Amino acid sequence: MSFPAILALEDGSIFYGEGFGEEKIDVGELVFNTSMTGYQE
């Protein structure tokens, strides 16, 4: 079951979406990887 989720970045950007799993406040690292999508480096 999903629930409302917010991703807030250090630069002040805020993104709204749906969370899954345990509903709690958490802090972590966001990583963007283009190696498998065909983007040229």
C-alpha positions in Angstrom: 0.0 0.0 0.0 1.4 3.4 -0.9 1.3 6.7 1.0 2.1 10.4 0.2 5.8 11.0 0.2 8.0 14.1 -0.1 11.6 14.3 -1.4 13.3 17.6 -0.1 16.7 18.4 -1.5 19.4 20.6 0.0 18.9 23.3 -2.6 15.3 23.8 -1.5 13.7 21.7 -4.3 10.7 19.7 -3.1 9.2 16.7 -5.0 5.9 15.0 -4.1 5.1 11.4 -4.9 4.1 8.0 -3.5 6.1 6.1 -0.9 6.1 2.4 -0.2 7.3 0.2 2.6 7.5 1.5 6.2 5.9 4.9 6.7 8.5 7.0 8.5 10.8 10.0 8.3 14.2 9.1 6.9 17.4 10.8 5.7 19.7 9.4 3.0 21.6 10.0 -0.2 20.1 10.3 -3.7 22.2 8.9 -6.6 21.5 9.4 -10.3 23.1 6.8 -12.5 23.0 7.0 -16.4 25.2 4.0 -17.2 22.3 1.7 -18.2 20.1 4.2 -20.0 22.2 5.1 -23.1 23.0 8.7 -22.1 26.4 9.7 -23.4 28.9 10.8 -20.9 
